Amino acid sequence: MIDRTCASRRSVMSSAVAGMAFAVGRRPARAAVAEGVKTWRLYAECRWGQVHMRAAAPADGPGKRPIALFHTSPLSGLEYSTLLAELGKDRLVLAPDNPGFGGSDRPPAPPDIPAYAATLAEAIANTGLIPNDAPYDIMGNHTGTTMCVELATAHAAKIHRVVLSGTPLYPEDLRRERVARYGDSTPIFDNPDYLPNNFRNSVLKDGPTPRERRLELFLEGPRAGSASWWAPKAALSYPLRQKLADVRQPTLFLITKDRLADNTRESATLAPNATVVDIENETGEPAWDLQPGLVAKKIRDFVDA
């Protein structure tokens, strides 16, 4: 485990927004204790350099079985900062940034989901925070659900229970259309309106989350630079429909207010050990920001059963 700021290995974008994103990524790691929960950040070695993670745990001890949270792309583990502190009241929680996103080093070429998942498993092991023979739980949102499914099938001995929310399961024709739309290089350098339009649509729009929160999440996208499409393409190219049938661990399909709520319901019909908890009508979007206590309770009730 290395608790120091990693030198950026990604291209510095010319726009002011990207410059702000880069500055956010250079803040030093910190440790804080609030309401009995310690939160900190760390780096772990992996095949492509280092993976940056956010972490939380009870201040007075290790707590229950650890859980790792995998984010949607092109965001980072910052997506889970509120939920991280809530779950950290009684267990170790790790929220890694996918390789090439957030503060994690970029792979040399676009990986597929098996490569992403293997690297994340490697980095989690290299933190030294979870004993080698100890299984842990996992949770994913959107892109992160494909990481979870791959970990549950290819690294089954390490994974105890699985929580999926917002699974990108599409009919084949729609999946191909999504790959064509989101699975190619973003026009950061070719379209001067690309970042301003995204800023208006994600930060300035009306919504239940504070603008400051929307801004910090928006800034995570440009940090991936011209590689921001790598993980979305990998997720959309992953044979999720077939892989869900191979997940043997108990799997919670947590349905919140989300554009992929119906996709998640369909996904639950494909997994052999599925449990569905539908809180769509009780949550805002994103639920882990607006109702973190409720989401954490549903996760705890399932993984601790």
C-alpha positions in Angstrom: 0.0 0.0 0.0 1.4 3.4 -0.9 -0.1 6.5 0.7 1.2 9.2 -1.5 0.0 11.2 -4.5 0.6 9.5 -7.8 2.2 11.5 -10.6 -0.3 12.0 -13.4 0.4 9.8 -16.5 -2.5 11.2 -18.5 -2.5 14.0 -21.0 -3.3 17.4 -19.7 -6.4 18.8 -21.5 -6.4 22.3 -22.9 -9.8 23.3 -21.5 -10.3 25.2 -18.2 -12.7 22.5 -17.0 -10.1 19.8 -17.5 -7.6 21.9 -15.7 -9.9 22.1 -12.7 -10.4 18.3 -12.9 -6.6 17.8 -12.8 -6.3 20.1 -9.8 -8.9 18.1 -7.9 -7.0 14.9 -8.6 -3.8 16.4 -7.1 -5.2 17.0 -3.6 -3.2 15.0 -1.0 -4.6 11.9 0.7 -6.1 12.6 4.1 -7.6 10.7 7.0 -10.5 12.0 9.0 -12.8 10.6 11.8 -16.4 11.7 12.0 -19.2 10.0 13.9 -17.0 7.0 14.6 -16.0 6.5 11.0 -12.5 6.9 9.6 -12.2 7.9 6.0 -9.0 8.1 4.0 -7.6 7.6 0.5 -4.8 5.3 -0.7 -3.0 3.9 -3.7 -2.4 0.3 -4.4 0.0 -1.3 -6.9 -1.4 -3.0 -10.0 -0.2 -4.3 -13.4 -0.7 -0.8 -14.9 0.8 1.3 -12.2 -1.4 2.3 -9.3 -5.1 2.3 -8.5 -6.5 5.1 -6.4 -9.1 4.2 -3.8 -11.4 5.9 -1.2 -11.8 3.9 2.0 -13.9 4.0 5.2 -14.0 1.8 8.3 -15.1 2.0 11.9 -12.7 4.1 13.9 -12.6 1.5 16.7 -12.0 -1.7 14.8 -12.4 -3.8 11.6 -16.1 -4.5 11.8 -18.0 -6.9 9.6 -17.1 -8.4 6.3 -15.6 -5.8 3.9 -17.3 -4.5 0.8 -15.9 -3.0 -2.4 -17.9 -0.5 -4.5 -17.4 -0.2 -8.2 -18.5 3.0 -10.0 -20.0 4.0 -13.3 -17.7 5.4 -15.9 -16.5 8.0 -16.7 -16.7 8.9 -13.0 -14.7 7.5 -10.1 -15.1 6.2 -6.6 -16.1 9.7 -5.6 -19.6 8.6 -6.8 -19.9 6.7 -3.5 -18.4 9.2 -1.1 -21.6 9.6 0.9 -22.5 5.9 0.9 -18.9 5.0 1.7 -19.1 6.9 5.0 -22.5 5.4 5.8 -21.4 1.8 5.2 -18.1 2.5 6.9 -19.9 2.6 10.3 -19.6 -1.1 10.7 -17.2 -2.5 8.1 -14.2 -1.7 5.8 -15.4 -0.1 2.6 -13.2 0.4 -0.5 -14.2 2.4 -3.6 -11.5 2.1 -6.2 -11.2 4.3 -9.3 -11.3 2.1 -12.4 -7.9 2.1 -14.2 -7.6 5.2 -16.3 -10.3 7.0 -14.3 -10.2 9.3 -11.3 -6.7 9.0 -9.8 -5.8 5.6 -11.2 -3.2 5.1 -13.8 -4.3 4.5 -17.4 -3.7 1.2 -19.1 -1.6 1.2 -22.2 -4.5 0.1 -24.4 -8.3 -0.2 -24.0 -9.0 -3.2 -21.7 -12.0 -5.4 -21.7 -14.1 -6.1 -18.6 -12.1 -9.2 -17.6 -8.9 -7.2 -17.6 -10.4 -4.3 -15.7 -11.9 -6.7 -13.1 -8.7 -8.7 -12.7 -6.7 -5.5 -12.1 -9.1 -4.2 -9.5 -9.0 -7.5 -7.7 -5.2 -7.3 -7.8 -5.2 -3.8 -6.4 -7.6 -4.6 -3.6 -5.4 -7.6 -2.6 -2.4 -5.3 -2.7 -3.9 -2.9 -0.2 -3.2 -5.5 2.5 -6.4 -4.5 4.2 -8.3 -7.7 3.5 -6.6 -11.1 4.5 -5.7 -13.2 1.5 -8.1 -16.0 2.5 -11.0 -13.7 3.4 -13.9 -13.2 1.0 -15.6 -9.8 0.6 -18.8 -8.4 -0.7 -19.1 -6.2 -3.9 -21.5 -3.7 -5.2 -21.6 -2.0 -8.6 -23.6 0.7 -10.4 -23.9 0.8 -14.3 -20.4 0.1 -15.6 -19.6 -1.2 -12.1 -22.2 -4.0 -12.4 -20.2 -5.6 -15.2 -17.0 -5.5 -13.0 -19.0 -7.2 -10.3 -20.4 -9.9 -12.5 -16.9 -10.7 -13.8 -15.4 -10.7 -10.3 -18.2 -13.0 -9.1 -17.6 -15.5 -11.9 -13.8 -15.3 -12.6 -12.8 -14.7 -9.0 -15.6 -16.6 -7.3 -13.6 -17.7 -4.2 -13.0 -14.1 -3.2 -16.6 -12.9 -3.6 -19.2 -13.6 -0.9 -22.3 -11.7 -2.0 -23.1 -9.3 -4.9 -25.2 -6.1 -5.1 -26.1 -4.8 -8.6 -27.9 -1.5 -9.3 -28.5 -0.2 -12.8 -27.3 -3.1 -14.9 -26.7 -2.1 -18.6 -28.6 -5.1 -20.0 -30.0 -4.3 -23.5 -31.6 -6.2 -26.4 -28.9 -7.0 -28.9 -30.0 -4.3 -31.4 -30.1 -1.6 -28.8 -26.8 -2.8 -27.3 -25.1 -2.4 -30.7 -26.6 1.1 -31.0 -25.2 2.0 -27.6 -21.8 0.7 -28.5 -21.8 2.8 -31.7 -22.9 5.9 -29.7 -20.8 5.6 -26.6 -18.0 3.1 -27.6 -15.8 5.5 -29.6 -13.5 8.3 -28.8 -15.2 11.4 -27.3 -14.9 14.6 -29.3 -13.0 16.5 -26.6 -10.5 18.0 -29.0 -12.8 18.2 -32.1 -15.9 19.8 -30.6 -15.4 22.9 -28.6 -19.0 22.6 -27.3 -18.6 19.1 -26.0 -17.6 20.0 -22.4 -19.7 23.1 -22.1 -22.8 21.2 -23.2 -22.1 18.4 -20.7 -21.6 21.0 -18.0 -24.9 22.6 -18.7 -26.7 19.3 -18.8 -25.2 17.8 -15.7 -24.4 20.8 -13.4 -26.7 23.6 -14.3 -29.8 21.6 -14.8 -32.4 21.5 -12.0 -32.0 18.5 -9.7 -32.3 17.4 -6.0 -28.5 17.2 -5.4 -26.6 20.4 -4.6 -24.8 22.0 -7.5 -21.4 21.7 -5.7 -21.9 17.9 -5.6 -23.0 17.9 -9.3 -19.9 19.9 -10.1 -17.4 17.6 -8.4 -18.9 14.6 -10.1 -18.9 16.4 -13.5 -15.2 17.1 -13.1 -14.4 13.4 -12.7 -15.4 12.8 -16.3 -12.8 15.0 -18.1 -10.0 13.5 -15.9 -10.1 10.4 -18.1 -9.3 12.6 -21.1 -9.4 11.0 -24.5 -9.8 7.6 -22.9 -13.1 8.3 -21.2 -14.9 6.0 -23.6 -12.8 2.9 -22.8 -14.8 1.5 -19.8 -18.2 2.3 -21.2 -17.3 0.5 -24.5 -16.0 -2.5 -22.5 -19.1 -2.7 -20.4 -21.4 -2.5 -23.5 -19.3 -5.2 -25.2 -19.4 -7.5 -22.2 -21.8 -10.5 -22.6 -23.8 -9.6 -19.5 -26.9 -11.6 -20.5 -24.9 -14.8 -20.6 -22.6 -14.0 -17.7 -25.4 -13.3 -15.2 -26.5 -16.9 -15.5 -23.1 -17.9 -14.2 -23.2 -15.9 -11.0 -23.6 -18.5 -8.2 -23.3 -16.1 -5.3 -26.5 -14.7 -3.7 -27.1 -11.5 -5.7 -29.2 -8.5 -4.7 -30.7 -6.5 -7.6 -31.3 -3.1 -5.9 -33.7 -1.0 -7.9 -33.6 2.7 -7.3 -34.8 5.7 -9.2 -32.5 5.3 -12.3 -32.8 5.2 -16.0 -31.7 1.5 -15.9 -34.3 0.4 -13.4 -36.3 -1.8 -15.8 -33.0 -3.2 -17.2 -32.2 -4.2 -13.6 -35.5 -5.9 -13.2 -34.9 -8.0 -16.3 -31.4 -8.8 -15.2 -32.8 -10.3 -12.0 -34.6 -12.9 -14.0 -31.3 -14.2 -15.4 -29.4 -14.8 -12.2 -29.9 -18.1 -10.4 -29.7 -16.7 -6.9 -31.4 -13.4 -7.3 -33.1 -11.2 -4.7 -34.9 -8.1 -5.8 -35.4 -5.1 -3.5 -37.3 -2.3 -5.3 -37.0 1.1 -3.7 -37.5 3.1 -6.9 -40.5 5.0 -5.4 -38.6 5.8 -2.2 -35.5 7.3 -3.7 -34.2 10.2 -5.7 -31.4 10.0 -8.2 -28.7 9.2 -7.2 -30.1 7.2 -4.3 -26.6 6.8 -2.6 -26.4 10.6 -2.3 -30.0 11.4 -1.4 -31.0 8.4 0.7 -27.6 6.9 1.8 -29.1 5.5 5.0 -31.8 3.6 3.2 -29.5 2.3 0.6 -26.9 1.2 3.2 -29.7 -0.6 5.2 -30.8 -2.6 2.2 -27.2 -3.5 1.4 -26.5 -4.5 5.0 -29.7 -6.5 5.3 -28.6 -8.6 2.3 -24.9 -9.0 2.7 -25.1 -9.8 6.5 -28.0 -12.3 6.1 
